[in-house]
Amino acid sequence: MQGGVNILLWVLIFGVFYFFLIMPEQKKQKKLKNMIEGLKIGDNVMTRSGIYGKIIDMNENSIILETGPDKVKISMAKYSVSSVFEKEENKEENNE
């Protein structure tokens, strides 16, 4: 009897651990993967290092960002993108 309760307790602890730690992380990774796969030329993005820019070219694993008033071009990995922002024209259309 005592052994069965012990095993049940460990299964319960693992279940709680899975639902509160592992599942949310998997959802977060899936969302990031979908965002990376949906990148396109012209998107305004922010990288994990805090660089804001516009995608001007891309291939399978990398992107080229144009950033700043001097239009500096930076080549980086696609997975360095942390978020995508709406284009300014789209924001204006949504506000009208």
N, CA, C and O of each residue as an XYZ file, in Angstrom:
384
protein
N       0.828     -1.194      0.000
C       0.000      0.000      0.000
C       0.868      1.251      0.000
O       0.632      2.189     -0.762
N       1.875      1.248      0.868
C       2.742      2.417      1.004
C       3.502      2.689     -0.296
O       3.674      3.849     -0.673
N       3.956      1.645     -0.983
C       4.690      1.801     -2.238
C       3.822      2.381     -3.341
O       4.295      3.181     -4.149
N       2.552      1.985     -3.382
C       1.628      2.502     -4.392
C       1.384      3.988     -4.229
O       1.298      4.714     -5.219
N       1.271      4.447     -3.002
C       1.067      5.872     -2.722
C       2.314      6.655     -3.120
O       2.221      7.758     -3.659
N       3.467      6.080     -2.851
C       4.736      6.719     -3.196
C       4.859      6.918     -4.708
O       5.249      7.991     -5.170
N       4.527      5.883     -5.470
C       4.593      5.965     -6.929
C       3.578      6.975     -7.446
O       3.888      7.768     -8.336
N       2.378      6.951     -6.898
C       1.337      7.889     -7.299
C       1.768      9.332     -7.043
O       1.505     10.217     -7.856
N       2.421      9.562     -5.927
C       2.912     10.899     -5.593
C       3.948     11.365     -6.622
O       3.911     12.517     -7.054
N       4.873     10.482     -7.016
C       5.885     10.842     -8.011
C       5.258     11.106     -9.378
O       5.683     12.021    -10.083
N       4.256     10.320     -9.759
C       3.559     10.540    -11.024
C       2.851     11.891    -10.999
O       2.879     12.622    -11.988
N       2.225     12.224     -9.889
C       1.543     13.510     -9.740
C       2.539     14.668     -9.832
O       2.266     15.665    -10.500
N       3.675     14.546     -9.173
C       4.704     15.594     -9.223
C       5.209     15.766    -10.653
O       5.369     16.895    -11.117
N       5.461     14.667    -11.354
C       5.916     14.746    -12.742
C       4.850     15.394    -13.619
O       5.175     16.208    -14.483
N       3.576     15.042    -13.410
C       2.485     15.636    -14.188
C       2.406     17.141    -14.001
O       2.252     17.880    -14.973
N       2.508     17.597    -12.768
C       2.484     19.037    -12.489
C       3.690     19.708    -13.141
O       3.558     20.755    -13.775
N       4.851     19.109    -12.984
C       6.074     19.635    -13.590
C       5.903     19.759    -15.101
O       6.268     20.784    -15.678
N       5.355     18.734    -15.748
C       5.167     18.735    -17.193
C       4.222     19.851    -17.625
O       4.532     20.594    -18.556
N       3.079     19.978    -16.965
C       2.079     20.959    -17.381
C       2.489     22.398    -17.096
O       2.083     23.301    -17.827
N       3.276     22.635    -16.064
C       3.646     24.007    -15.731
C       4.980     24.448    -16.313
O       5.218     25.649    -16.440
N       5.850     23.524    -16.670
C       7.161     23.917    -17.178
C       7.414     23.489    -18.619
O       7.874     24.298    -19.425
N       7.132     22.264    -18.951
C       7.492     21.747    -20.269
C       6.503     22.190    -21.347
O       6.928     22.652    -22.406
N       5.208     22.063    -21.110
C       4.216     22.427    -22.124
C       4.294     23.896    -22.530
O       4.292     24.182    -23.727
N       4.363     24.850    -21.585
C       4.462     26.255    -22.010
C       5.721     26.534    -22.839
O       5.679     27.332    -23.775
N       6.817     25.894    -22.509
C       8.058     26.092    -23.268
C       7.919     25.540    -24.685
O       8.423     26.142    -25.633
N       7.242     24.405    -24.837
C       7.023     23.839    -26.168
C       6.143     24.762    -27.007
O       6.397     24.945    -28.198
N       5.108     25.347    -26.395
C       4.239     26.285    -27.109
C       5.021     27.520    -27.538
O       4.847     28.021    -28.649
N       5.876     28.003    -26.659
C       6.695     29.178    -26.954
C       7.642     28.890    -28.121
O       7.792     29.725    -29.013
N       8.277     27.726    -28.124
C       9.190     27.351    -29.205
C       8.449     27.196    -30.532
O       8.967     27.581    -31.580
N       7.244     26.636    -30.492
C       6.452     26.466    -31.704
C       6.048     27.829    -32.270
O       6.089     28.034    -33.483
N       5.661     28.753    -31.400
C       5.277     30.096    -31.828
C       6.469     30.817    -32.467
O       6.315     31.475    -33.496
N       7.652     30.695    -31.862
C       8.863     31.311    -32.402
C       9.212     30.708    -33.763
O       9.574     31.432    -34.690
N       9.105     29.394    -33.882
C       9.408     28.724    -35.149
C       8.467     29.203    -36.251
O       8.905     29.464    -37.372
N       7.170     29.320    -35.938
C       6.202     29.804    -36.924
C       6.499     31.241    -37.336
O       6.360     31.595    -38.507
N       6.912     32.081    -36.365
C       7.250     33.466    -36.671
C       8.457     33.515    -37.607
O       8.457     34.266    -38.583
N       9.487     32.716    -37.311
C      10.700     32.690    -38.134
C      10.374     32.203    -39.546
O      10.874     32.758    -40.524
N       9.546     31.177    -39.656
C       9.178     30.653    -40.972
C       8.338     31.650    -41.761
O       8.335     31.615    -42.992
N       7.626     32.540    -41.067
C       6.768     33.516    -41.728
C       7.449     34.828    -42.078
O       6.801     35.738    -42.596
N       8.748     34.946    -41.804
C       9.458     36.184    -42.135
C       9.464     36.403    -43.639
O       9.567     35.458    -44.421
N       9.351     37.677    -44.032
C       9.408     38.001    -45.454
C      10.114     39.335    -45.648
O      10.241     40.126    -44.713
N      10.564     39.573    -46.853
C      11.249     40.822    -47.174
C      10.280     41.978    -46.937
O       9.123     41.930    -47.352
N      10.770     43.011    -46.267
C       9.950     44.178    -45.954
C       9.454     44.198    -44.519
O       8.959     45.228    -44.062
N       9.573     43.086    -43.792
C       9.143     43.044    -42.390
C      10.070     43.890    -41.524
O      11.288     43.880    -41.704
N       9.479     44.619    -40.587
C      10.249     45.346    -39.580
C      10.389     44.432    -38.377
O       9.398     43.922    -37.855
N      11.634     44.225    -37.936
C      11.897     43.248    -36.882
C      12.809     43.826    -35.808
O      13.468     44.847    -36.002
N      12.824     43.136    -34.664
C      13.796     43.414    -33.616
C      14.534     42.112    -33.352
O      13.920     41.050    -33.257
N      15.857     42.198    -33.232
C      16.658     41.009    -32.972
C      16.795     40.796    -31.473
O      16.437     41.665    -30.678
N      17.312     39.644    -31.095
C      17.527     39.339    -29.679
C      18.531     40.283    -29.041
O      18.521     40.474    -27.825
N      19.399     40.874    -29.854
C      20.386     41.813    -29.321
C      19.852     43.238    -29.277
O      20.578     44.155    -28.893
N      18.585     43.443    -29.665
C      17.960     44.758    -29.562
C      18.123     45.632    -30.786
O      17.858     46.833    -30.718
N      18.547     45.072    -31.899
C      18.702     45.843    -33.131
C      17.369     45.844    -33.877
O      16.781     44.791    -34.125
N      16.902     47.049    -34.233
C      15.689     47.197    -35.025
C      16.084     47.395    -36.477
O      17.050     48.098    -36.771
N      15.344     46.781    -37.380
C      15.651     46.955    -38.789
C      14.572     46.387    -39.678
O      13.585     45.815    -39.217
N      14.790     46.563    -40.969
C      13.861     46.086    -41.984
C      14.580     45.018    -42.800
O      15.724     45.212    -43.212
N      13.913     43.896    -43.032
C      14.504     42.818    -43.826
C      14.519     43.245    -45.289
O      13.474     43.538    -45.869
N      15.723     43.278    -45.885
C      15.826     43.652    -47.295
C      16.207     42.474    -48.182
O      16.039     42.533    -49.400
N      16.717     41.408    -47.580
C      17.056     40.206    -48.343
C      17.110     39.032    -47.371
O      17.355     39.216    -46.179
N      16.885     37.852    -47.874
C      16.936     36.674    -47.010
C      17.176     35.425    -47.836
O      16.887     35.380    -49.032
N      17.713     34.410    -47.169
C      17.814     33.084    -47.769
C      17.366     32.082    -46.717
O      16.706     32.459    -45.749
N      17.708     30.832    -46.888
C      17.189     29.780    -46.013
C      17.513     29.991    -44.533
O      16.653     29.772    -43.679
N      18.741     30.415    -44.219
C      19.158     30.506    -42.818
C      19.533     31.897    -42.344
O      19.762     32.088    -41.150
N      19.604     32.875    -43.235
C      20.049     34.199    -42.809
C      19.199     35.300    -43.429
O      18.473     35.087    -44.401
N      19.313     36.482    -42.836
C      18.608     37.662    -43.328
C      19.603     38.812    -43.398
O      20.650     38.786    -42.751
N      19.260     39.818    -44.192
C      20.028     41.058    -44.209
C      19.079     42.155    -43.765
O      18.034     42.382    -44.375
N      19.466     42.837    -42.682
C      18.671     43.929    -42.131
C      19.239     45.259    -42.581
O      20.452     45.427    -42.709
N      18.342     46.198    -42.818
C      18.728     47.581    -43.069
C      18.289     48.352    -41.834
O      17.118     48.306    -41.456
N      19.214     49.056    -41.206
C      18.908     49.690    -39.936
C      19.486     51.096    -39.859
O      20.515     51.392    -40.466
N      18.817     51.949    -39.113
C      19.303     53.300    -38.858
C      19.108     54.253    -40.018
O      18.774     53.840    -41.129
N      19.323     55.545    -39.749
C      19.138     56.560    -40.793
C      20.165     56.450    -41.921
O      19.918     56.916    -43.033
N      21.311     55.836    -41.638
C      22.344     55.661    -42.668
C      22.122     54.403    -43.497
O      22.906     54.103    -44.398
N      21.068     53.674    -43.196
C      20.706     52.448    -43.919
C      21.845     51.427    -43.916
O      22.198     50.870    -44.955
N      22.407     51.193    -42.740
C      23.475     50.208    -42.565
C      22.889     48.817    -42.777
O      21.798     48.521    -42.290
N      23.606     47.968    -43.497
C      23.141     46.605    -43.770
C      23.897     45.634    -42.882
O      25.126     45.659    -42.809
N      23.133     44.771    -42.201
C      23.704     43.794    -41.279
C      23.195     42.412    -41.669
O      21.992     42.215    -41.841
N      24.103     41.463    -41.806
C      23.729     40.082    -42.093
C      23.700     39.307    -40.782
O      24.630     39.395    -39.980
N      22.630     38.548    -40.569
C      22.519     37.757    -39.339
C      21.646     36.534    -39.555
O      20.954     36.419    -40.566
N      21.687     35.632    -38.602
C      20.896     34.400    -38.660
C      19.418     34.717    -38.467
O      19.064     35.634    -37.725
N      18.561     33.958    -39.135
C      17.114     34.145    -38.983
C      16.677     33.988    -37.532
O      15.800     34.712    -37.060
N      17.286     33.043    -36.829
C      16.861     32.768    -35.461
C      17.292     33.840    -34.471
O      17.016     33.722    -33.277
N      17.970     34.892    -34.951
C      18.292     36.005    -34.060
C      17.125     36.983    -33.956
O      17.153     37.883    -33.117
N      16.097     36.822    -34.797
C      14.917     37.690    -34.745
C      14.058     37.289    -33.555
O      13.743     36.114    -33.369
N      13.682     38.290    -32.746
C      12.848     37.982    -31.583
C      11.411     38.442    -31.759
O      10.511     37.875    -31.139
N      11.166     39.460    -32.592
C       9.790     39.893    -32.819
C       9.665     40.617    -34.153
O      10.634     41.165    -34.678
N       8.448     40.604    -34.687
C       8.128     41.255    -35.951
C       7.091     42.327    -35.654
O       6.145     42.099    -34.901
N       7.280     43.506    -36.256
C       6.357     44.616    -36.059
C       5.586     44.869    -37.339
O       6.063     44.584    -38.437
N       4.358     45.421    -37.176
C       3.556     45.768    -38.344
C       4.224     46.903    -39.098
O       4.912     47.739    -38.512
N       4.014     46.920    -40.399
C       4.496     48.048    -41.189
C       3.680     49.278    -40.810
O       2.531     49.156    -40.384
N       4.267     50.458    -40.963
C       3.581     51.689    -40.595
C       2.326     51.897    -41.427
O       1.329     52.399    -40.910
N       2.349     51.518    -42.722
C       1.168     51.687    -43.567
C       0.006     50.852    -43.035
O      -1.141     51.300    -43.047
N       0.305     49.626    -42.564
C      -0.738     48.751    -42.034
C      -1.340     49.329    -40.769
O      -2.548     49.220    -40.560
N      -0.527     49.943    -39.919
C      -1.034     50.553    -38.693
C      -1.979     51.693    -39.023
O      -3.033     51.826    -38.401
N      -1.608     52.527    -40.007
C      -2.447     53.657    -40.384
C      -3.771     53.171    -40.956
O      -4.817     53.754    -40.667
N      -3.745     52.110    -41.765
C      -4.973     51.559    -42.334
C      -5.882     51.017    -41.242
O      -7.100     51.175    -41.324
N      -5.319     50.384    -40.225
C      -6.116     49.819    -39.138
C      -6.724     50.906    -38.264
O      -7.797     50.702    -37.695
N      -6.067     52.054    -38.143
C      -6.569     53.142    -37.310
C      -7.693     53.906    -37.981
O      -8.483     54.551    -37.291
N      -7.794     53.857    -39.301
C      -8.829     54.618    -40.007
C     -10.158     53.935    -39.982
O     -11.129     54.453    -40.535
